[in-house]
Amino acid sequence: MSGIEILGTGSYFPEFVADNDKFSEILDTSDEWIFPRTGIKQRHIAVDMPNYAMGVKAAENALENAGLSAEEIDLIIVSTCTPDFFYPAMSCLIQKHIGAKNAACFDVNSACTGFITAVDIAHKFLESGAHKNVLVVASEKLSAQQDYTDRASCILFGDAAGAVVLRKSEKKFCSFMGAEGDEFEALYCKVHYESNCPFYDKDKDYYNNRFDTFAKQNYLVQDGKAVYKFAVNAMSNAVSVVAKDFGISPEELDLVIPHQANLRIIAKATELLGITPDKVYTNIEYMGNVSSACIPVALDELNRAGRVKPGMKLCLVGFGAGLTFGSIIMDV
């Protein structure tokens, strides 16, 4: 089975920074409470731009890094769980603004696992020979989904976008994905809109009756303990399975980029895997959790710092709402 080559990476995060002290101005919280529990010191917030605009900037940066024009892209896949529109797909908006007139477009949503999902789909399209250059963008505006009276969750999330340009190669590539849909209520954000259908009976609406508070109907809701337990198991299992398929042990990985949900989750899962901390990259301290954009933003940081080197065995692993999980190991 053929693999993929990363031709270029890009990222973007808004200028406005909300550090922990800013949250202490609106909530009964502090840096002393937030940082030890999460590993987060600050996060970027898109106070004056839509989500797709961040994706456009990340895409443009990735194209420049790859040395390709937008016209050379023949497929755009966007991962987002925070779209600006029900439709059109955000990939179409990005296509318009970067001028990728020859690209087919679609979006995927597996929440924080979305970048893994999108790259795996891109790999299959490239392997088929149907497409040559694929742009994968993950762009998330989690700040718009938060209940800012809930100090346990709103302090976790920020906004950002990351992107990669991919091409088929003969380098080794393995992936693994899964889901536990029975646990969806551990982490969700319900679509909220008012129907003007004359036949609609709000009193009989399944979700309005099931999610019976304003917060449950309008904002991100998370069971922190359930997510922690799931995430540690999902991350360690996903890496173990894909490493076995790749023909190595987790300890033989050169670089691991995990989803940046909580520093304690990352530390516990990598400890179970026997992966030393020097091989694990984190940027959660200054980015927070930016959902599916976490991994490509981190990848771009590493790439531009010269830390993603030929011959490396690179592992990307994510987990999120759904509940979903997935991992990729590839030769760089």
N, C-alpha and C positions, 0 to 999 in steps of 0.2 A: 504494500500500500504506500502510495506517495505521500509526502508531507507538504508543509508550507514553508515559505520564506517570508520573514518580516522585512519588507522593503523600507518602511518608514513608520515613525510614531509621532503622535502629536497630542497635546493636551491644552486645556484652558480652564482657568478658575477665576471667578469674579474678584474684583479689587476689594470689595467690602469684606472686612474680617470681623467676625463676632467671636471674641475670646471669652473665656469663662467668666471674667469679671463683668462683661456686658450682660450675661445671663443672670448674674447675681443682682442686677438692677431691676429685673422684672420677675424673678423667682426667688423662693427661699432656698438658695443654693450658693455654692462657692467653688472656687478652684480646688480647695482642699477636699471638697466632697466629690467633684466630678473627676478630676485627674486620676486618683488612685483606683476608681471603679471602672474607668473606661480607657485611660491612656490618652485622652483628648485634652488639648490645651486651647485649640481654636478651630474654627471652620469658616469657609468662605460662603457668602450668601449673595445670590443674584437678586439684588434689590431693584434693578432697573432694566432687566432684559428677560426675554422669554427663554425657555429651555432650548429651543432649536438654534438660537443664536450662539449659544455656547458650543453646540455641536458643530456649527459651521466653522467657528474659529479653530476647534480641535482638528477638524477635517483638513482645513487649509494648512495648518502646521504639519500634519502628517504627510500631505502631498508634497510640501516643500522639502521635508526631510527625505522623502522617497525619491525626489527628483523627477516626479511625474506631473503631467498636467491633468486637470480634472477631466478633460475629454478622453484620456486614456483609461479611465475607470469604467468598467462595464457592469458592475454590480455594487450597490450600496445597501448594507444591512445595518440598521440602527437598533440598538438595545435601549429601551427606556421603559420605566414604569411610571413616569411623570410627564406624559405628553401634553403639549399645549392644546391639541385638538383630538377629538375622537377620530376624526379623519379630516384631511388626508394624513397619511403616515408621515412621521417626522422625517423619514428618509427622503421623501419627495420634496419637503421644504429645504433640506440640506442640498439636495441635487440642484434645485433652482438657484440657490444663493452661491454655490461654488462653480456652477456652470458645467456640471457633469452630464451633458446632454445625451451621452451614449449609454447611460447606466440604467439598468433595471433597479427597482427600489422596493424594499419592504422592511417592516419593523418586527422585532421580537420582544416578548415580555416574559421573562422568568425572574423578574425582580433582580435581586443582587447577583444572581447567577447568570444574568443576561449576557454579559460579555463572553463568558465561556460558551454559552449556547450559540451566540452569533458567530464566534470563531469556528466552532465545530461545524456549523452549517456552511460557512464560507469554505472550509476545507473540503467538504463534500462537493460543492459546486466546482471548485477548482480541480478536484480529482477527476470529475466527469469530463473535463475539457470544455465545458459550456462557457466558461468565463476565464479571463486571463488575469485581470487585476481587480481585486475586490477591496473596497473601502469598508471597514467595520468601525462604527462610531457608537460609543456608549455615552449618553448625555442624561444627566439627572438633576432635577430641581426639587429636592426633598424638602426644602424649606417651606414650600407652598402646601405641604400636606401635614404640617405639625400642629398639634394642640399645645399652644404655648403656656398652658396652665399645668401641663404634665411634665414635671421636672425630670422624671425618669427616662423619658424618651426624646423630648425635643432638643436636649443638649447633645444628642448623638450625631445629628445629621447636618450635612452641608450640601453645597451645589458645585458641580464640576462636570467636565466632559473630557473624554479621552478617545483616541482614534489610532487605528493601524491600517497600513496598506499591505495587502497580502498577495503572494503569487505562489503558484505550484512549484514544488521542488522535490527532490528525491530524498530529502532528509527525513528521518524517522519521526512519526507523529502518532500518538495514542490519546484517546479521550474516553471519558466515562461520565455519564449523567444519570440522575435519578430524581425522584420526587416522592414526597409523603403527603398527598393531598388531604388525608384525614386530619392533618394537623394545621389546616389553613388558618384557623382562628387564633393561632399563636402570633401571627403577624399579618395584618391586612390593612387596606385602605379602600373603603367602599366608594364606588362611583356615586357622585351626588348630583342629581339634576331633577327638576320638577317636570313631570309629564303634563302636557295639556291635552292628552287623549281623553275624549268625553266618556270613554268606556272604562277608564281606569278607576279602581276603587282602592284608595289609600288604606282604608281600614283592613283590607285583605292582603295588602302587600307583604310578601314573605319576609323580605329583608328589613322593612321598617319595624315589623313586629319582633324580629330576631335581634336586631341591633337597636335597642330601645332608648339610647341616649343620644344627645346631639353629637358628642364626641365620637361615638361609635359609627354614626352615620356620615360624618364629615371629615374625620381626620385619621391619620395613621394610628393604629392600635397595636400594641405589642405586649406580649407576656414575656418579660425579660428572662425569667428562670427557664421557661420552656424553650425559648430560643437558644439560650446558652447551652443547655443539655443537648439539643438537636445539633447545634453548630459544631461542637467539639467532636461528637460522634461522626457527623456527616463529613467534616473536613478530613479527619484521620482515615475514615473508611474510603473516601473518594481517592485520596492520594495512594493509599495502600493498593487498591484495585488497579489503578492506572499504572502504577509502578510495576506491578506484577505483569501486566500486559506488555509493558515496555521492555521487560526482561532485566530489571534492576531492583534493588532495594531502595526504600526512601532515603536511606543514609547516603546513597550514591548521587543524589541530586546535587547540582552545583548552585542552583538559585531557585528559591520558592517565593512567588508573589501571591499572597493570600488576599481574600476579601478583607477589607479593613473595617470590621464591625466592632470589635472590642479587643484590646490588647491582651486581656486575660484569656479569651477564646483562642487566639493565635498561639499564645505561649503554651497553653495546655495541650492543644492538638499536636503541635510540633514536638512537644516533649513525648507524647505517646508514640509518635512516629520515629523518634530517635534522631530527629533533624536538629543540628546545632543552631543556636540563634544567629550565628554569623552568616548562615545561608538563607535567612528569612528576611525579606525586606518589608519594612513598615513605614508608612507616612501618616498614620492616623493622628499623631500628635498635633499636626498642623493642618490636616485636611478633614478630620472627622470621617464619618461614614457617608460616602457619596454613591452608595448602592452600586449599580453595575459599572459605574465609571471608576471605581476604586482601582481595579487591576490595570486598565490601560493608562491611567494617570501615573501610577507607580512605574509601569513599564517604560513610559516615556521619560520619566525622571532618570531611571537607570540607563536607558539607551543613550541619552544625551550626556550622561556622566561617564560613558565608556565602560560601563560595568556589565553590559550584555555582550559577551564575546563569543566568537566562533568556537565550536566544539563543546560549548556548555550544554548540559541537560537542564532545561528550563521547565519548571512546573508552575502552572496557574491553577488556583483552586478557589471556588466560590460556593456560597450557600446563601439562601434567602427565602423570602416569602414564597408560599406555595404548599408546603415547604419544598424548596428545590435545592439541588446541589450538583456540582460538576467539577471535573478536573481535566487538565490537559498536560501532557509531558511532550516536549518536542526538542529535537536537536537544533541548536542555533546555527 
